[in-house]
Amino acid sequence: MTDFSRTRALFQLPDGVIYLDGNSLGALPVAVKARVADMIGAEWGKELIRGWNSAGWMTMPRRIGDRVGKLIGAPPGTVVMGDTLSIKLYQALAAALVLNPGRRVILTDNGNFPSDLYMAQGLIRTLGDGLELRVLDPDAVADAIDCSVAVLMLTEVDYRTGRLHDMAALTREAHTQGALTVWDLAHSAGALPVDVTSANVDFAVGCTYKYLNGGPGAPAFIHVAPRHADVALPALSGWMGHAAPFAFDLDYRAGAGIERMRVGTPPIIALAALDAALDVWDGVSLQDVRAASIALSELFISEVERRCPSLVLASPRSPAARGSQVSFRHAEGYAIMRAMIDRGVIGDFRAPDTLRFGFTPLYLGEEDVRRAVEIMDDVVGNRRWDRPEYRRKELVT
Ligand SMILES: Cc1ncc(COP(=O)(O)O)c(C=O)c1O
């Protein structure tokens, strides 16, 4: 059994804050501070450029990739870190299209994260070639997979509502129709048990600043199924993905396996932070995390519906159909969220009217959830949100 009081003690959270936004930016694992300070002082400060060899910087993207791989069911040597998720999505999608020539459709849904759609649109502009991005309602995707589809590109957990796709079933259907799959696991990795191997996915990508607590702008990951790893061709063919980066050849030769998905110089300080953040997963079972997350989110929904009936549930009611977040709608959602944040309950807002709350059992308990809803009740019931400063839109919502 996972000891969540032990994991809670591994995080630093400000007094008086109930943090319900770990689905957007995870909290700070205490050990990150010392690890980053050590990396800067002892490695960068003393080793200087020798650190690429002596401190193992060059192999960090693979070593940490293996650590992330364990959390998503990927075998060693099939995950590499670097860049941002948008970049890794582009790498995966472009490589998948090359592996499925002759087909012209990228199939996705309108619950996908907009950046994934934008990256696909940019790739289509670059490639031309009659490619089409087909965007459907999430429920319509399964029936729309046919022999025109080159790539099924989906995010497993919808960033707005938390709706969870059946990754294994959709991948099976895609393969039956001869399509490849690219799965975005941004809201899945560290949130629920994920097994890219048993689901037989072709490519998976994700970020590490949400449930993996790697910090703002933490590097992304990409997984390529072993059957594709030595044939998939990266569109962003940077020197770090070259077979011999320090041979400085004038022509690109793809590196072996997952190495080829690297692009440029890896962000070592950020990787050091992520490395320390991943230590909190030692001794943690994702099945326990899932059970605790469901208990917290069920409690949250029943308390909100009992105390704040003007908020309308935007997430699937069945916990089996959700990731680890719950969303509610309210016409004044933005101002309500700002007023809650002012009172220490931090969630976030997605246009036009959605309040999002993430559940992260590693550092969140039942008492936090009950107290958060008490504060929400005060904010909504007493119209504490109804002030001009809470309506003023900030740059990041
Ligand atoms: C599902 C999903 N995909 C893609 C992205 C974009 O990631 P990045 O900004 O790291 O490129 C996000 C960002 O939150 C996301 O939630």
The ligand as an SDF file (V2000), in Angstrom:
LIG
                    3D

 16 16  0  0  0  0  0  0  0  0999 V2000
   -2.6940   17.7610  -23.6470 C   0  0  0  0  0  0  0  0  0  0  0  0
   -1.6320   18.7730  -23.9310 C   0  0  0  0  0  0  0  0  0  0  0  0
   -0.9420   18.6930  -25.0790 N   0  0  0  0  0  0  0  0  0  0  0  0
    0.0040   19.5940  -25.3910 C   0  0  0  0  0  0  0  0  0  0  0  0
    0.3160   20.6410  -24.5450 C   0  0  0  0  0  0  0  0  0  0  0  0
    1.3750   21.6320  -24.9410 C   0  0  0  0  0  0  0  0  0  0  0  0
    2.5410   21.3640  -24.2390 O   0  0  0  0  0  0  0  0  0  0  0  0
    3.8570   22.2860  -24.3270 P   0  0  0  0  0  0  0  0  0  0  0  0
    3.4520   23.6540  -23.9350 O   0  0  0  0  0  0  0  0  0  0  0  0
    4.7840   21.6660  -23.3260 O   0  0  0  0  0  0  0  0  0  0  0  0
    4.3870   22.2170  -25.7100 O   0  0  0  0  0  0  0  0  0  0  0  0
   -0.3720   20.7500  -23.3200 C   0  0  0  0  0  0  0  0  0  0  0  0
   -0.0620   21.8510  -22.3850 C   0  0  0  0  0  0  0  0  0  0  0  0
   -0.6100   21.9810  -21.3340 O   0  0  0  0  0  0  0  0  0  0  0  0
   -1.3820   19.7970  -23.0190 C   0  0  0  0  0  0  0  0  0  0  0  0
   -2.0840   19.8730  -21.8800 O   0  0  0  0  0  0  0  0  0  0  0  0
  1  2  1  0
  2  3  1  0
  2 15  2  0
  3  4  2  0
  4  5  1  0
  5  6  1  0
  5 12  2  0
  6  7  1  0
  7  8  1  0
  8  9  2  0
  8 10  1  0
  8 11  1  0
 12 13  1  0
 12 15  1  0
 13 14  2  0
 15 16  1  0
M  END
$$$$
